[in-house]
Amino acid sequence: MIPTGSAGPLTEPLKFGIHTGAACEVEAPDAVPAAALLGLEPARFCGQCGRRMVVQIRPNGWHARCSRHGTVDSVELERR
């Protein structure tokens, strides 16, 4: 169970890139795919721990789950 008040997978400040899983300090600016810049690619890695998330793509968005930091839905982020 995720403790109340814990950081979610995509809450600020992010420690890891959500599309590459690399630490934000060492992530190259051009490492983010073009589709992700356009908002067409869901987050694949947890921004807090860098672990790969389980992602479910739906017709109206996506849903991602980190085993340590919980879930996030594109509807919550307004990224459809």
C-alpha positions, 0 to 999 in steps of 0.5 A: 500500500502506498503511504498517504502523502508520498510522492506520485510517479510524476509529481514535481520535482522529477528526479528521473526522466519519464521517457528515458529513465535516466537521472535528470542531471545526466539526461541529454536534452535531445533524449526525449522522443519527438512524439513525447514532446508532442504529447503523443507518448505516455510516461514510461518511467517513474519520475521519482525512482526511475523504475519502468512503469506498467502502462495501459494505453486506452482510446482516450488516454493512458494509465501508468503504475509504479510499484513504489509510487502509485498510479497516474492517469493522463486524464489527471494530467490533462495529457490525452 
